[in-house]
């Protein structure tokens, strides 16, 4: 059964179906968890709000990643590893 919630303003929604999670900001699934894989997408929007929504999802659902920016570049820390986030989509296991 699908469960949908609005977070913050009307632009963000969370859908949970059978243990899978999708966090949508505007029209982009910024975080998707499917069969243990976490997919992060910017949709081309490299903004503070996009990072915030990703980090909120990680905190709320205990996903264990953190997205941050340093010198204009984006990075993700996960399981003690730092991963460059250089494409609009990044999948971590």
VMD Tcl script that draws the C-alpha trace (Angstrom):
set ca {
  {0.00 0.00 0.00}
  {1.29 3.46 -0.91}
  {1.76 6.02 1.80}
  {2.38 9.63 0.77}
  {3.30 12.60 2.97}
  {4.08 16.23 2.24}
  {7.25 17.62 3.77}
  {7.96 21.31 4.12}
  {6.15 23.19 1.41}
  {3.99 21.55 -1.25}
  {6.99 20.78 -3.44}
  {8.23 17.74 -1.48}
  {6.46 14.40 -1.06}
  {7.42 11.02 0.37}
  {5.94 7.79 -0.95}
  {6.53 4.45 0.73}
  {5.46 1.27 -1.07}
  {6.40 -2.21 0.17}
  {9.53 -0.98 1.96}
  {10.69 1.14 -0.98}
  {10.89 4.91 -0.48}
  {10.75 7.79 -2.94}
  {11.30 11.40 -1.91}
  {10.18 13.75 -4.67}
  {11.15 17.42 -4.74}
  {9.32 19.33 -7.46}
  {9.35 16.76 -10.32}
  {12.56 14.93 -9.36}
  {12.88 11.76 -7.28}
  {15.79 13.18 -5.25}
  {16.05 10.00 -3.13}
  {14.85 6.54 -4.09}
  {15.45 3.41 -2.05}
  {14.76 0.20 -3.92}
  {15.95 -3.28 -2.87}
  {18.72 -1.84 -0.68}
  {20.08 0.52 -3.33}
  {19.93 4.26 -2.71}
  {19.69 6.50 -5.76}
  {20.22 10.24 -5.44}
  {19.21 12.58 -8.28}
  {19.58 16.33 -8.60}
  {17.38 16.72 -11.68}
  {19.93 19.33 -12.73}
  {19.17 21.42 -9.63}
  {22.43 21.65 -7.66}
  {20.83 23.71 -4.88}
  {21.02 23.86 -1.10}
  {17.36 22.81 -0.92}
  {18.05 19.69 -3.02}
  {20.88 18.73 -0.63}
  {18.66 19.47 2.35}
  {15.87 17.21 1.08}
  {18.38 14.40 0.47}
  {19.86 14.75 3.95}
  {16.42 14.97 5.57}
  {15.45 11.68 3.90}
  {18.68 10.06 5.08}
  {18.06 11.21 8.66}
  {14.36 10.35 8.71}
  {14.78 6.84 7.31}
  {18.22 6.00 8.76}
  {19.84 5.63 5.34}
  {23.31 6.57 6.58}
  {24.46 8.97 3.86}
  {25.23 12.69 3.99}
  {25.42 15.06 1.01}
  {27.63 18.14 1.28}
  {29.35 20.72 -0.87}
  {32.98 21.81 -0.71}
  {34.59 24.37 -3.04}
  {31.56 24.19 -5.33}
  {31.70 20.39 -5.70}
  {29.19 17.92 -4.24}
  {30.16 14.83 -2.24}
  {28.37 12.02 -0.45}
  {29.71 10.27 2.63}
  {28.46 6.72 3.16}
  {29.88 3.93 5.34}
  {33.04 5.95 6.00}
  {33.67 6.57 2.30}
  {33.54 9.90 0.47}
  {32.09 9.67 -3.03}
  {32.18 12.54 -5.56}
  {28.66 13.42 -6.74}
  {29.50 14.72 -10.22}
  {26.59 13.46 -12.34}
  {22.90 14.25 -11.86}
  {22.43 10.68 -10.59}
  {24.40 8.65 -8.05}
  {23.57 5.14 -6.83}
  {25.09 3.79 -3.63}
  {24.71 0.37 -2.03}
}
mol new
graphics top color blue
foreach p $ca { graphics top sphere $p radius 0.5 }
foreach p [lrange $ca 0 end-1] q [lrange $ca 1 end] { graphics top cylinder $p $q radius 0.2 }
display resetview
